[in-house]
Amino acid sequence: MGIGKHPEINDSGDPSIRRTAAIRENLIQAGLYQSAAPESPSENTETDHQNNLWRISTTPFQLSETETVFLQKLGNPLLSFYEACNQLYFESLNGEAPSWASDYLDRGKPEAVREYGRMKRFKRALPGIIRPDLILTDEGMMATELDSVPGGIGQTGALSAAFSENVQEGRTLVGGINGLVSGFEQMIRSHSDKQNPLLVIVVSEESKSYRPEMGWLAKALSEKGLATHLVTPKEILFTEEGLWINAHGKRQQIDILYRFFELFDLKNIPKSELILYAAKKKRVALTPPPKAHLEEKSLFALFHHPSLQSFWQRHLGKETTHLLTQVFPKTWLIDPREVPPHAVIPGLTVGGAPVTDFRQLGEATKKERQFVIKPSGFSELAWGSRGVSVGHDLSEEDWRDKIHNALDAFSTNPYILQTFHKGRKVTVEYAHFEENRLKSMQGRVRLSPYYFVNKKEARLGGVLATICSLEKKLIHGMVDAVMAPCTAPEP
């Protein structure tokens, strides 16, 4: 798997620095980390997995027993939410639920994308991986979004393996050393009746910065006995019988294709039509399914919409609905259309007064602008913290511009408004290799748990913690962030 014991590469007398240096070396050997990383807090550019630069913690991030139990139980409610969202979409199309629900989810998408999402072949298909991004707050965990085509699986798996000998006594890695790999394998095998299916992971050019970690995952899966190949779309071969690749000197038919590319980018992906055609004709199993309506952040807005509360109660039950109400921040889809004189935008106020037009938000004070604006989903700006604006971090003029830009984009690229929740303060220790000493940092943490779906159950495979310094409003991978797997108290 590219991770193993390596000789000490640091002459420091501090054992924590030596252990952390060994972890870094393991990650370098795995191709998931550069040999040198900037240590200056001012260098805060996103890694986006392209530069493989971050600060390495001396230990995994420690979760409490309560937090661990919560994360272990969260997977199935999130899977139920996806099932209900899928049901809402089709009921909306069939006139059994408000038509505006599917209209919101279809906005800005070409007809071909909408058609694939509605095909009988995929009607009940759901994502095989669910990754919420959770902000750890003083009140609990808040999910800023859900991702069903998530990066970070190989990175978290490699980190878990690298930190496996650096876990404190009385604690254990969440999901275990191989939780990410085993979870992915079981999810994939659930898509095929074959004992030895051939899996191909297709990574697009747009997502090429993730190839090192997906390559690590492919190698790890092959070592576990699941034949796996990492390819570009151009390497896929098509016949009427199915999809093929050339590997080990011969042509081999693909049984399962894992889609690591975004649906908004289909027009730029070679052979995407042939891939989808083969999946439509059941010549290959495709996961995640090509259902753009399940990849929208506006699903949170639909969940909080008062007109749909009876739907959620009916499909999710009271307990799951209550849980998700606590986890999903209040969210609105920024719609420029005029509301009737007797109506307001549900649950949205400024200065204690109800809002009837999103333009009114432009008059909010900095203290009142505790909101985030971001693209809903079908856009190149909708991943990796791109396109995200924090209201109280902007000038009044820039805040107004963001609102107007979002309103103008409604017909082609809807945006959402979401309440901002500040993460609680945590302290982490990391190795500063250039100064050959340990440093501590106060920051806020984002937890990214990975749930793998198998036999209608979503199981937790591992959790990645990303900690950014206190002055950062958005928590994401950057060169001065600390990234580590999570541990839990031993039972």
N, C-alpha and C positions, 0 to 999 in steps of 0.2 A: 504493500500500500504506500510505499515511499516514506513511511515513518518508522524509525527504529532507533536504536541506541547509537549515539555518535560520541566521539571523544570530546572532552572539554575543549572549548575554544576560547576560554577567557581565563586569565591568570589571577583574577580577583580572589582574595581570600574569603569573600562573602559567598556562602553556599547558595544563597538565593539568586545572586547574579549569575553564578555558574549554571544553575539549573535553568534559569531563563535564557541564557545564551545557548544552552543545548536545545531548548525548545525552538529558538529562532533558527538554529542550524537545521533542525529537522524540517521546519517549514520551508527553508531555502532549498533543501534537497528535494522536497516534494514539489517544487516549482510554484509555491504559493506565497512566497515572500521574497522581497529584494534583499540583497546583502547589506544594504545600508538604508536607514530611514531617517528623515529629518526629525530632530527632537524639539525644534523651536515651536512654542505654542502659537506663534504668528503664522506658521505655515499650515493653513487649515483647509487646503484644497481637498475636494472629495477624492477618495481612492477609486471609487466606482469599480473596484476589483481590477483596475487596469495597472496601477502602479504597485499594488500589493504592499502598501505601507501603512503601518499603524504601530502604536505602542504595545509592547508585550507585557502583560500583567505577570507578576511573580507567582500568583496563584489563580485558580479559577474563581469566578464570581460566586459568592455564597448566597443561596436562597434560603429563606426560613422554611420551616416545616409547613406553615400555613400557605406560603407562596407556592411551594412545591405541590401541595395537595390541590390548590386552585388550578395550577397549570395542567396537572394530570387529568383533571375533570373537565377542562375547558374544551377539549377536542370534539367530543360528541355534540355538545350544543352548537359549536360552529359548523359542524357537518349538517346538523338539522337545519341551521340557518340557510346554508347553501341549498338544501333540498326545498325549503320553503320558498326561497327566492326564485328557484327554477319553476316551481309550481305557480307562483304569482305571475311570472312572465307569461306562461302559457294560458293561464286563466284570463289574464288581461287581453291577450290576443283573441281569445274565444268569447269575449264579452261576459265572462263570469266574474271578473274583477274590473276595477276602474281602468278604462283604456289608456289613461294618461301614464299609468305605471310602465307599460311596455313602450309607450312613446318616449318617455324619458330615457329608458335603457337602450333604445335603438337610435337615438339622436346622433347624427354625425357619422353613422356607419354606412358603408356602401351596401347595396342590395345583396351582393354575393356573400358578405359576412353575415348579414341577417339571415339569409337562406340557410347557411350551414348551421347556424345556431338553432334553427327550427326543424331541421331534418329529423324524421322518425329514427334514423340510425343513432342519433345522439340525444334524443329527447330526454331520456332519464339519466344520461351520463353526467357525472359530477367530477370535479377535480380530485386527483388522487393525493395531492399534497395541499395542506392548508397551513399558511404561516401568517399569523397576525403580528403586527408590530405593536408591542405593548409598552406604554410609558409607566414606569413604577412611580406612583404618586403617594402622597401621605394618606389618601383616601382609599388606595387600592390600585388596580391596574386598569389603564384606559387604552383601548385599541384604536390607534390612529387610522389603521386600514387593514384589509385582508389581502393577501397575495396568494394566488393559486398557480403562478408560474414563478416561484421564488428562486432567487439566487442565494448563495451562501450555504447550500447543502454540503458541497464538498469542503468548503472552507471550515464549516463547523465540525464536520467529521474529522478533518485533519487536525484541527485544534484539540478536539477531544482525545485523539490518539496521542498527540504531542504532550498534552498535559496529564496523561494517564498515570505517570509516575510522580506527579507533583500534586496529588490530592491529599488534603489534610486528613489526619486520622479522625475517624468518626464521621466521615463524609463520603459521598459517592457521586460520580458524574451522573447527571440527569440523562437517562436513556442508556447509560453504560458507554464503554469505550467504542463499541460498534453500533450504537443505537441508530445513527443516521443511515449507515449502509444497510443494516438489517431491515430497517423500516422501509427504505426505498425498495429493496429487493422484494419484500413481501407484497408491497403495493403493486409492483410491476407484475409479479407472478399471478396476482389475482385477475389480471387481464388476459390470461392465456390458459388453455387446458393442457398445453404441452408441458412435459416434464422438463425439457431443456429448450425453452424458447430463445430466440435470438433478439436481443434488445439493441436498438440503435438510438443514441441520443443525438438529436440534430440541433446544432447551435448555429444561429444565423450570424451574418457579418455584423449586424447591429449589436449583437450580444457577444461579440468575439472576446471581450475582456473577461468573460466568465469561463472561457475554454480551459484555462489551467485547472480550476477547481472541478469542472465537469469531467476533465480528463482524469483527475485523481479519483473521482467517484467511479468512472467507468473501469478503471484498473482495479479498484477495490471490489466492485461487483463481480468482475471476471475471476478474481482470486477466491471469491466465495462460491463460485460455480455457476454464476449467471453470465453467459457469454454476452459481452457488451462492447459496442464500438462507438466511438465519438466521431461524428462526421459533420461536414458542412452540407448544406442543401444540394450543392452541385454534385456531390458524390453519390447521391441517390440515383438508382437506375430504375426505370419504370417499364413494366410489361403489363399486358392485360391480366396476367396471373397475380401480379402484386408488385411490391417494391423489393429492390435488391441492393446489395453492396458487393464490391470486390474486396475480399479479405483473405489473407493467408493463401494467396495465389489462386483463389477460385471465387466464383459468384455464389453468394449466399442470400437466401430469401429472408427478409425482415419479418419477424412475427409481431413485435411491438415497437412502436416509434414514440419516443418521449419528445414532445414538442418544447424545445427551449427557444422559442421565438414568439414575438408578440403579434397578435392578429392585426394591429394597426399597420404593421410593416409588411403585410402579405405581398403587396405589389412590388416590393423590392427583394423578395425572397425567391430565388430560382426554384422552379419545379414545385412551388407551393400548391398550385392547382392540381398537379399530379398526385401529390401527397394526400390532399384532401379527397380527391376522387377515389384513390385506393381505399381510404378509410370509409368513405361513403359506401363503397361496394363490398365492404368487409373483407378486403384483401390484406388488411393490416389493422391491428389494434392501435388506436391513437389516444394518447393521454398527454396533457390535459385535453379534454374535448374542445372543439373550436366554438365555444359559446361565449361570445363577447359580452353578453348581458350578465354573465357571472363574474366579470372582471372589472366591474364599475364600482367606484367608491360611493356613488350615489345610492347604492343599496342601503347604506346607513341612513340616508335621508328618508328612504321609503320605510325603513324600520321604525323611524320616529314619527312618521306622518300619522296624525290622529285618525284619519279616515281609513287607515289600514290596520288599526289596532285589533279589531275583531278577527281579521285574517291571521295575524301573527299568533293571537291567543289560540285560535282553532288549530293551526298547523304546528305550533311549537309547544303549546301548553303553558300554563301559568309560570311554572318554575323556570323553564328555559327563557321565556320572555322576560321575566324579572331579572335573571342573571345577565342577559345581553343588554338590558336597559342600563345596568350598572357599568357595563364594559364598553359599550359603544357611545362615544360622545355625541351630543346633539349635533345634528348635521342637516343642512338645507341645500337643495339644488338651486343654484342662482338662476332664477327664471325672470326674464325682463317683462313678461306679459302683465298687464294691469289686472289687479284683483278687483272684485266688485266693491262698491262703497261700504257695504256692511261687513266686509271680510278683512282679515289680517293674515300675515304670514305666521303660521302656528308656532308659538313658543319663542318667537324672536322679538326682543325688546331692545331699545336704546334709551338710556336715561329714564328707565322705568316705564316708558311709553311703548305700546305695540307698534311694530313696523308693518307698513302696508306696501312699501316699495324698497327694494334693496338699495336704491340710491340714497335712502335716508341714512344708511350706515356711514356714508361719507361725512356726516356731521358728528359722528361719535368722537368723544375725547379719546386720548391715548389710553386712559385707564379703562374705557369702555370697549376698546378694540381688542379684546381678548379672544381673537378669532384667527383662524387660518383659512386661506383661500388656496385651492389647488385644483388641477384638472381632474375630472371624474375618472377617466380611464383610457379612452381610445385615443391616445396621443403619445408622441415621443417625449412629452414633458411630464408624463404621469408616473414615472418611476425614478428611483434613486434620488429623491428629494428635489428633483428638477421641477420647476414651475410652482414651488410652494412659497407662499408669502405669509409672514406672520404680522398681523395687524399692528400690534403695539411696538413692533420693531421698525415700522415705516414712518416716514413723515406724513403729515396730513395730506399733502398733495399726492404723494406716491400711493397712499392708501386709496384715495379716490380713483386714481388711475387704474389700480388693480380691480376695483369694483366695476368700473366701466368696461374694462377689457373683458372681464368675465361675462358681463351682460351681453356684450357684442358678439362673444364667441358661442352663445347658447345654441344656435342652430347647427353648428358644425363641431363644436368641442366644448360641451357643457363643463362648468366648474361647480365645485361645492364650497359651501361655507361651513366651517366646523369650529366648535368651541375649543379653545386652547387650554390644555391642562399642563401645569408645570410639574415636572418630575421632582421627586424628593431628592435631597442631597445624599450622596454616598461618597465614600472615600476609597480610592484604589491605590495600590502600590505597583509601580512598574520599574523596569530596569532602564537606566540611561546609560547606554553602552559607551558613548563617547566620553562621558565623565567617569565611567566605571563605578557607578554608585546607584543606589535605589532612590527613587523619588515618589512622593505621594501626590495625589491630585484629588481635589473635591470636584465632583461632577454630578451629572444626572444620567440615568441609565435607560436604555431601550432594550427590552427583552424580545427576542425573536424565537419563539418555540416552533418546532417543525412537527406537524402531525401528519401521519401517513395512514391513508384509508385502506382498510382491508376487511372484506366481509361486513360492510356497513358499520365499521367501527374505526374511529380516528384515534390512533395511539401516538403518544409523545415519544419522539426519537431522540431529542436533544434540544438544548436551548443555547443560543448565542447572546451574550451580553455586549452591548456597545455603550461605552461611557464617554461622554464629552464634557468638557469643562463648563463651569457654571455660566459663563457669559454667552455660550452658544444657545440660541433659541431652538434650533433644530438638531436632533440627535441622529447622526448618521456616520457612516464610515468616512474618516478623514485621517490625515497623517498624524494628527495629535490626539486621536481618539484611542482609548484602550479597548481592546477586543479580547474576549475570553469565553470559553465554555462555562456552563454553570454547574455547580454541585448542590446537593441536597443532603440534609442529615440522614445518616444511615437509619433504617427502620429499627 
